[in-house]
């Protein structure tokens, strides 16, 4: 599936256009890789150059593992998984350390940690958490193995050549070492043809089966489970690791292979549905970043999110400021569509409890 233009999303911006000349939209393609039997975004030189320029801008993108109300539940859940699978603190490496909070927590647990993070936007946090972070990509000359633990959260999906990446991880592991990582669980989106997982920064779209197959290519055995908080797949991989799934669904290859075609139909169907809803009153979208592949500038839409760091900012190319819940309650829209699969029902229930009287639709209800 090819899209002539998809919003080039590097996180909420201060203005309704991306900074430093970055494109507001950029072509996008997702295909079924028959060799890996998984969904990938092909990587071209021009795209690599655009993404490199985006990384150099240094914005903090995504929900980092942090101690605030948004990041801490993710941190606690992932940390519990690490401790359950590698309980004896030794030498550890975190790839993509973000703000450094997970590294801080592992240090406090007795681990001797090395941390890598090329994203400049996180640098101000490292002093706060008192962590030493090497500003390099993995592998790095200053991060030599062997390590008893190599962990990463939300990194593998960003890697254009994940086979080489995992081979390097394997080469940096101690004999009894384990690689423990988290990736977005795309199972539901792949099953339904939902495009909300599509971002230029993501080259890989995983279900439990594709994650297992990728590890197998480099000779790593892997156990894949569903996270207890949010919607991630957790994997623990090693040479002697048991191969198993726990609550994680391995999709039939035919479902994965047909995703691009079904996704194209999904975009057309839901975009038309939003247009119909908008024709009967004002429209708002909650968790608007999840709707970027569907929305067009022709939609007259307000954007809402519970994350205070997004309030007052924009999602280029849309000239719409992101508002908070208080603004929604004080100035409601006629129709509110909640795009989050993970927290949609919870958001709907809490808005009703707060007295919101407008028409609320979850993503499932508009399909």
Protein Blocks (a to p, Z undefined) as FASTA:
>chain_A
ZZfbdcddebjafbfcdeehiafbdcddddddfklopadddddfklmmmmmmmmmnopae
djdddfbfklmmmmmmmmmmmmmmmmbgcddddehjlnommmmmmmmnopacddddfblk
lmmmmmmnopacddbddddfklccddfbdcdehklmmpmblmlmmmmmmmmpcfkbccdd
ddddfklmmmnopaklpcfklmbdcdfklmmmmmmmnopacdddddfehjdddddddfkl
ccddehiacddfklmmmmmmmmmmmmmmmmmmmmmmmmnoccddehkllmmmmpcfkbcc
ddddfblklgopacdfbfcdcddfklmmmmccfbdcdfbfklmmmmmmmmmmnopabdcd
dfklmZZ
